[in-house]
């Protein structure tokens, strides 16, 4: 519920206004978690009756009317741990002193230090990470602000910077590969090679064009292929000639008899 409440709180002031709630109905309405938060906190009824702001503690009392004072203290502490977690995990946070100080204030105890167990409860570090960062004392240690900043920067922002550097190097490698691929000598449809654009810019000869001073070979002279005659063509032609001769002789004899 805290994440939904924080999403409605556009000012990040710890309280939501009627305007924030109306905005969230449009922007966050399809979210299931938002619908659960609105239903449990009876936000529609609250902002229908009044225009006053609603802070998180009052929201918890509306969502959990049977909770005791100890339950309220525990839930408020969970909300503080969650807010510190969100500050460190936010993509908009760059590890500034202000962000780290806010997260440290949410996690610190009466001794003005942060217990290692609070980092585990807030899911900022895992137990394995805690043991690797604090091999001697482990979860029994208390962290000062300086030690907390060193751990947070090493955990979050150094890894983010390394990831950004890796992504930038990957993009550069991809661009170089594309440039080299586009500059390769392509194969022409006839099976030969054509020159690359850079070769043309440098004045290098085209692989498919003759260089100056080189005689151009003429195509070999080939006799035109005569059309193939069908089988029995000569026999058919002789029969046609005989028929024509016989027809002509018959006409002549008929003329003489007349």
HUHUDA-V958250 format. One record per residue. N is the residue number from 1. RES is the residue in three letters. OMEGA is omega in degrees with one decimal (none if undefined). Layout:
n: (N & N)
res: (RES & RES)
omega: (OMEGA & OMEGA)
//
This chain:
n: (1 & 2 & 3 & 4 & 5 & 6 & 7 & 8 & 9 & 10 & 11 & 12 & 13 & 14 & 15 & 16 & 17 & 18 & 19 & 20 & 21 & 22 & 23 & 24 & 25 & 26 & 27 & 28 & 29 & 30 & 31 & 32 & 33 & 34 & 35 & 36 & 37 & 38 & 39 & 40 & 41 & 42 & 43 & 44 & 45 & 46 & 47 & 48 & 49 & 50 & 51 & 52 & 53 & 54 & 55 & 56 & 57 & 58 & 59 & 60 & 61 & 62 & 63 & 64 & 65 & 66 & 67 & 68 & 69 & 70 & 71 & 72 & 73 & 74 & 75 & 76 & 77 & 78 & 79 & 80 & 81 & 82 & 83 & 84 & 85 & 86 & 87 & 88 & 89 & 90 & 91 & 92 & 93 & 94 & 95 & 96 & 97 & 98 & 99 & 100 & 101 & 102 & 103 & 104 & 105 & 106 & 107 & 108 & 109 & 110 & 111 & 112 & 113 & 114 & 115 & 116 & 117 & 118 & 119 & 120 & 121 & 122 & 123 & 124 & 125 & 126 & 127 & 128 & 129 & 130 & 131 & 132 & 133 & 134 & 135 & 136 & 137 & 138 & 139 & 140 & 141 & 142 & 143 & 144 & 145 & 146 & 147 & 148 & 149 & 150 & 151 & 152 & 153 & 154 & 155 & 156 & 157 & 158 & 159 & 160 & 161 & 162 & 163 & 164 & 165 & 166 & 167 & 168 & 169 & 170 & 171 & 172 & 173 & 174 & 175 & 176 & 177 & 178 & 179 & 180 & 181 & 182 & 183 & 184 & 185 & 186 & 187 & 188 & 189 & 190 & 191 & 192 & 193 & 194 & 195 & 196 & 197 & 198 & 199 & 200 & 201 & 202 & 203 & 204 & 205 & 206 & 207 & 208 & 209 & 210 & 211 & 212 & 213 & 214 & 215 & 216 & 217 & 218 & 219 & 220 & 221 & 222 & 223 & 224 & 225 & 226 & 227 & 228 & 229 & 230 & 231 & 232 & 233 & 234 & 235 & 236 & 237 & 238 & 239 & 240 & 241 & 242 & 243 & 244 & 245 & 246 & 247 & 248 & 249 & 250 & 251 & 252 & 253 & 254 & 255 & 256 & 257 & 258)
res: (UNK & UNK & UNK & UNK & UNK & UNK & UNK & UNK & UNK & UNK & UNK & UNK & UNK & UNK & UNK & UNK & UNK & UNK & UNK & UNK & UNK & UNK & UNK & UNK & UNK & UNK & UNK & UNK & UNK & UNK & UNK & UNK & UNK & UNK & UNK & UNK & UNK & UNK & UNK & UNK & UNK & UNK & UNK & UNK & UNK & UNK & UNK & UNK & UNK & UNK & UNK & UNK & UNK & UNK & UNK & UNK & UNK & UNK & UNK & UNK & UNK & UNK & UNK & UNK & UNK & UNK & UNK & UNK & UNK & UNK & UNK & UNK & UNK & UNK & UNK & UNK & UNK & UNK & UNK & UNK & UNK & UNK & UNK & UNK & UNK & UNK & UNK & UNK & UNK & UNK & UNK & UNK & UNK & UNK & UNK & UNK & UNK & UNK & UNK & UNK & UNK & UNK & UNK & UNK & UNK & UNK & UNK & UNK & UNK & UNK & UNK & UNK & UNK & UNK & UNK & UNK & UNK & UNK & UNK & UNK & UNK & UNK & UNK & UNK & UNK & UNK & UNK & UNK & UNK & UNK & UNK & UNK & UNK & UNK & UNK & UNK & UNK & UNK & UNK & UNK & UNK & UNK & UNK & UNK & UNK & UNK & UNK & UNK & UNK & UNK & UNK & UNK & UNK & UNK & UNK & UNK & UNK & UNK & UNK & UNK & UNK & UNK & UNK & UNK & UNK & UNK & UNK & UNK & UNK & UNK & UNK & UNK & UNK & UNK & UNK & UNK & UNK & UNK & UNK & UNK & UNK & UNK & UNK & UNK & UNK & UNK & UNK & UNK & UNK & UNK & UNK & UNK & UNK & UNK & UNK & UNK & UNK & UNK & UNK & UNK & UNK & UNK & UNK & UNK & UNK & UNK & UNK & UNK & UNK & UNK & UNK & UNK & UNK & UNK & UNK & UNK & UNK & UNK & UNK & UNK & UNK & UNK & UNK & UNK & UNK & UNK & UNK & UNK & UNK & UNK & UNK & UNK & UNK & UNK & UNK & UNK & UNK & UNK & UNK & UNK & UNK & UNK & UNK & UNK & UNK & UNK & UNK & UNK & UNK & UNK & UNK & UNK & UNK & UNK & UNK & UNK & UNK & UNK)
omega: (-177.5 & 179.6 & 177.6 & 177.5 & 179.8 & 177.3 & 177.4 & -178.9 & -177.2 & 179.4 & -173.6 & -178.9 & -178.4 & 179.7 & -179.7 & 179.7 & 177.1 & 178.7 & 177.0 & -179.5 & 178.2 & 177.5 & -177.8 & 177.9 & 179.4 & -173.8 & -175.0 & -174.6 & -178.3 & -176.9 & 179.6 & 179.9 & 177.5 & 179.2 & 177.3 & 179.9 & 179.5 & -178.1 & -177.1 & 179.3 & -179.6 & -175.4 & 179.4 & 178.6 & -177.5 & -176.1 & 171.0 & -177.4 & -175.3 & 177.2 & 179.8 & 178.3 & -179.2 & 178.7 & -172.4 & 179.9 & 177.0 & 176.7 & 178.2 & 178.9 & 176.3 & -179.1 & -178.7 & -174.7 & -177.7 & -178.3 & 177.4 & -179.3 & 176.5 & 176.0 & 178.4 & 178.8 & 179.6 & -179.8 & 176.3 & 176.5 & 175.9 & 178.7 & 178.0 & 177.3 & 179.8 & 179.0 & 176.7 & 176.5 & -178.9 & 178.8 & -177.1 & -177.3 & -175.6 & 176.8 & -179.6 & 179.8 & -177.8 & 178.0 & 179.4 & 179.6 & -179.5 & 179.0 & 179.9 & 178.6 & 178.0 & 178.5 & 179.5 & 179.6 & 178.4 & -175.5 & -171.5 & 178.7 & -176.7 & -179.2 & -180.0 & 176.0 & 179.3 & 176.7 & 179.7 & 179.3 & 178.5 & 175.3 & 176.2 & -180.0 & 179.4 & -178.9 & 173.9 & 175.3 & 172.8 & 179.5 & 178.4 & 177.6 & 179.1 & -179.8 & 178.3 & 179.3 & 179.8 & -172.9 & -174.9 & -175.6 & 178.1 & -175.3 & -179.2 & -175.0 & 173.6 & -173.7 & 171.3 & -178.8 & 179.9 & 179.1 & 177.6 & 179.7 & 179.8 & -179.8 & -177.8 & -179.6 & 178.4 & -177.5 & -169.6 & -166.6 & 174.9 & 176.7 & 176.9 & 179.8 & 177.6 & 177.8 & 178.0 & 178.2 & 178.9 & 179.2 & 178.4 & 177.2 & 178.6 & 177.8 & 179.4 & 178.0 & 179.1 & 179.2 & 177.9 & 178.7 & 178.5 & -179.9 & 178.3 & 179.3 & 179.6 & -178.6 & 178.1 & -179.4 & -178.9 & 178.5 & -179.4 & 179.5 & -179.1 & 178.4 & 179.0 & -179.6 & 174.7 & -176.0 & 179.8 & 178.0 & -179.8 & 178.0 & 178.2 & -180.0 & -179.1 & 179.5 & 178.8 & -176.5 & 175.7 & -178.4 & -179.3 & -178.3 & 177.9 & 177.2 & 179.8 & 178.9 & -179.9 & -179.0 & -179.7 & -179.2 & 178.2 & 178.3 & -179.4 & -179.7 & 179.6 & 177.8 & 179.3 & -179.8 & 177.0 & -179.2 & 179.9 & 179.8 & 179.9 & 179.6 & -178.6 & -176.3 & -178.8 & -179.6 & 178.6 & 179.7 & 179.0 & 178.8 & 179.0 & 179.0 & 179.2 & 179.6 & 179.0 & 179.4 & -179.9 & 178.9 & 179.7 & 179.5 & 179.0 & 179.3 & -178.8 & -179.6 & 177.9 & 177.2 & -179.4 & 179.8 & 179.1 & none)
//
